[in-house]
Amino acid sequence: MSLDSFIRTIPDHPKPGIQFRDITTLLLDPEGLRLAVDGIADRHRHDRHDRHDRSGGLGLVVGIEARGFIFGTAIAYQLGLGFVPLRKPGKLPGETIGRDFDLEYGSDRIELHVGAIAPGQKVLLVDDLIATGGTAEAAVLLLREAQAEIVECAFVIALPDLGGVKRLEQLDCKVHSLCEFAGD
């Protein structure tokens, strides 16, 4: 069964003309959830390394709030790696660095704990969906500010017609998605 068959489309949400790709149906199904987590984790099993050797292969999985946490922590567990959350403002208790970004109807910010990622450490950035790419671009720029080396930006779903994948590729990021929905 293909992964996209587990994803429900809700027309006209949150506004008319939008085809909302709902992952809750994928999360409800053990096979769908397994396919999503393994689909990303399997690509990186050969890259992982001992967490104390920060000069080697993939060292951490980084997830974007909030749905990136769902997939990112499971992928980190599968790979035997630690997980770093990128959070909205005021959610992390320690010293943070952050990056502001524009949304369709306003702006937002994501933050990272200072010292969570060592300079040069290789990370896998994970989120559920890439659409216009504003949040993912902010995450990439924030990780680069922390001097992380981004091995790949991985998504369960891509909406390629909205330009987010190209936006990340223009930042010289390797981008992978498990399924795509064209025309959204």
N, C-alpha and C positions, 0 to 999 in steps of 0.2 A: 504494500500500500504506500502511495506517495505521501510525503509530509504535508503537501498543500491540501490533501483531502481531510486533514484534521483541523484545518483553520476555517472558521466560520466567517462569512462576509455579512456585515450588517449595513444595508444601504441607507444613505442619507443620515449618517451619524458621524460626527456630532452636528453636521449641518447638511442641508440639501446638496446633493452632488458628490458627497464623499462616500466612498466604499470602504468602510472600516474593517480592517482585518483583525479579527478577534482571536487571540491565542488561548483564551480560557478553555475552549473546546479541546485544544491540543493538550493543555495541562491536565484536563480531566481524564484523558485516556493514557493509561500506562504505556501502551505501545508508541503513541505519538510523542509523549514526553521522552521516552527512551531514544527514539529516532532523532529527536532534536539534540539532546545532550550528546549522544554518541556521535552524531553526524559532525559536530564541531570538535569534540574531544579526540576522536580518532585521527583527525588531520594533524594533531599535535603530540601524539604519544611519543614519537621519536625525538621531539624537541625538548622534553622536560629534563630536568637535572636536579641534583641535590639542592635544597633550598638555601643551604649555607654557602654554596659556590655561586656567587652572583655574576661571575664572569662567563659562565657557560651558557647553556641553552635556556629555553623558556623558564622563567622564574616565578611569574605571578599571572593570575587572571584578574582582569579589571572589569567590573560591571557598572553600567550606567543605571542610575536610579530610574525607575524602580524595577521594571521587568528584566533588566539586565542582571539584577541580583538573582532572580530565579534560575536563569540558565547559567550564569557565571559561577555561582557557588557549586552547582552540580558538576560543571565542567572542571572546576578546580579540584573538587573531590576526586573525580575520575582520574585526573592527571597527577594526583598527589602533590598539588601545589597550594599555596596560599591564595587568598582572595582579597582584593582591595576594592572598596566601594567608592564610586564617585557620587557624591550626595548633593542635595539641594542645600541652599544656605541655612546655617544655624543647626544642622543635624549632626555634624561631627563635633565631639566635645573638645578636641585638642586644637593646636595651632594648624591653620589650613592655608592653602593657596587656592585661588579660584579663577574661573574664567566666565565672563558674561557673554551671552549670545542672544541673538534676536530670534523671536518666534513669529509666526504669522500674525498674531495679535498681541504683541508686546515683547518682553524680554525675560530672560531667566538667567540663572547662574548655576554652575556646578563647582564643587569643591573637593579637595583631596587633602588628607592629613599630610603635613610636612614630615618627611622622612619615611613615609610608607613604602616608597620605591627608591632604591639606591640608584645613583647615577650610573647609566649604562645597563641597568637591569632590563632584561627582555620580558615584555608583557604581551598578553593576548587581550585585546579589548573586545567585550561582548555586550550585545544588546539584542532585544527581540526583533526590532524592525528598523530599517533605514528607509526614510522617505526623502525629505528635502535635505537632510544631513546637517542641519544646524547644530543639534545637540552633539552628534558624533564628531563634527569638526571641532567644537569647543573641547570635547574630551581629548582629541588628538593633540590640540594645542596645549592643553593643560598637562598632559603626560609628557610632552616634549619640554615644557617648562621645568618639569621635575627631572628632566634628562633621562627619561625612560626610552628604551628602544622598542618600538611597536612592531611586533612580528607580523601581526595581522589584525584587521578589524573584522570580526565575525558576527553575522546576524542570522537569525532564523529566517526572517522574511526581508526581501528587498522589493521596493517599488521603484524600479529603475527609471521610469518615465518622469519621476519627480526630481531627479538630478543628484540625489545624495551620494550615490556610489561614485559618480564622476567627480563630485566635489572632494571626496576623500582621495580618489586616485590622483587628482591634481595636487594633493599634498604629499604625493609619493607614498601613499599607503597601499598595502596589499589588502584587498577587500574580498570577502567570501560570504555568500549567503546560501542557505540550504534550499530555499525556494523563492520564486519571483512571481509577482502579479503585475502584468503589463497593463498599461492604460489607466493607472490610478494616480 
